Amino acid sequence: MIQSVNPVPAFDIKQQYATLEAEVSAAVLEVLASGRYIGGPLVEGFEKQFAAYHHVSECIACNSGTDALFLSLRALNIGAGDEVITTTFTFIATAEVISAVGAKPVFVDIDDTFNIDLKQVEAAITPQTKAIIPVHLFGQPVDMTALMAIAQAHNLAVIEDCAQATGASWNNQKVGSIGHVGCFSFYPTKNLGGCGDGGAITTNDPEIASKLRVLRDHGSKVRYIHEEIGVNSRLDAIQAAILEIKLRYLDNWNESRKAIAAYYHQFLNQVPGIIVPQELAGGAGVWNQYTIRVSNAERNGASAKYRDSVRQQLQEKGVSSMVYYPLPLHLQPIYQNLGYQPGSLPVAEQACHEVISLPMFPELTQEQQDKVIYALKDCL
Ligand SMILES: *Cc1c(COP(=O)(O)O)cnc(C)c1O
């Protein structure tokens, strides 16, 4: 048991392992004894279960969420001369892979939900645009009905970045099953996290699926015959064994996250100086993060300095927090060549100055949640 004198961590993945130790350890030992470490029945079994969970026909496991995105772009033949539209407020991997295949990322600002502002997507489309990568950031689904309508009208592929949203749905349809492909990460702190790196792609398109299987395995269908430049991006059997066990608990864990978010919401909703996360009516989010915004001076002149001072005070009161993300992608040093300036995408730039992600993991106790709430109210 965690005592109240201990600081509240932003996340704690050791606790989750402790609850599953017997089951997970036995499965890992079995893999070690089996001698099948890469591919094989455990990986195929997990792919089947992950596909079934999403009500899609195909799942292709790979080495990371980043690879899932990279392989998807490759399978859709996106490369030099192409443009891909995405949000500026996301983890670098979302855009990095666009550059890695030789295409150009086109960044769009966000709205109040922290997700891509769909009203601004259409204006970013050019004759070179080939795809859109919506990110279900912090576990909150993008309005996929509106996004798919835009994509269809302009004949664009949709690659869902579901890295932070495993189990979320939009209008009762799981994210990752709505676009042409869905990309997932099993990084340890994601909603379905392995004990190492891992990722997967979901799709209902058998042709894309077979391309993905070839690309993740050195561009080879028949051993030692290589038809394409591929990569080595396979999921280890140990990770598949662990993930298959954890997938059975995912819905319960997501329910716990939802209850914690509701509790935070209840006590933080009316607090002056705090903006709680905004949700859309059709979305069922899974709260990878519970991210508030703090601002002083009636939202004029809200600065990163003020936010950082709030975090510092929280830390002194025994509450850890995180900043996702301090700098939007359009202002990153690597993207200076794209010509964006400070002020180009102002909503995201402001968010970067105001966001604080509070402790959020399924095992967070009510006592810890209370501590977070009291500490935060004290700081403002
Ligand atoms: C974690 C993450 C990724 C990358 O996943 P990895 O498994 O760490 O490679 C991509 N996009 C988003 C939004 C993420 O949060």
The ligand as an SDF file (V2000), in Angstrom:
LIG
                    3D

 15 15  0  0  0  0  0  0  0  0999 V2000
    3.9640    6.8150  -27.9840 C   0  0  0  0  0  0  0  0  0  0  0  0
    3.5070    7.4740  -29.2160 C   0  0  0  0  0  0  0  0  0  0  0  0
    3.9700    7.0920  -30.4850 C   0  0  0  0  0  0  0  0  0  0  0  0
    5.1310    6.1660  -30.6970 C   0  0  0  0  0  0  0  0  0  0  0  0
    5.0310    4.9350  -30.0970 O   0  0  0  0  0  0  0  0  0  0  0  0
    6.3780    4.1120  -29.7330 P   0  0  0  0  0  0  0  0  0  0  0  0
    5.8460    2.7410  -29.4540 O   0  0  0  0  0  0  0  0  0  0  0  0
    6.9870    4.7700  -28.5470 O   0  0  0  0  0  0  0  0  0  0  0  0
    7.2510    4.1320  -30.9250 O   0  0  0  0  0  0  0  0  0  0  0  0
    3.3920    7.6860  -31.5870 C   0  0  0  0  0  0  0  0  0  0  0  0
    2.4320    8.6220  -31.4730 N   0  0  0  0  0  0  0  0  0  0  0  0
    1.9840    9.0300  -30.2760 C   0  0  0  0  0  0  0  0  0  0  0  0
    0.8980   10.0480  -30.2220 C   0  0  0  0  0  0  0  0  0  0  0  0
    2.5190    8.4910  -29.1090 C   0  0  0  0  0  0  0  0  0  0  0  0
    2.0850    8.9160  -27.9140 O   0  0  0  0  0  0  0  0  0  0  0  0
  1  2  1  0
  2  3  1  0
  2 14  2  0
  3  4  1  0
  3 10  2  0
  4  5  1  0
  5  6  1  0
  6  7  2  0
  6  8  1  0
  6  9  1  0
 10 11  1  0
 11 12  2  0
 12 13  1  0
 12 14  1  0
 14 15  1  0
M  END
$$$$
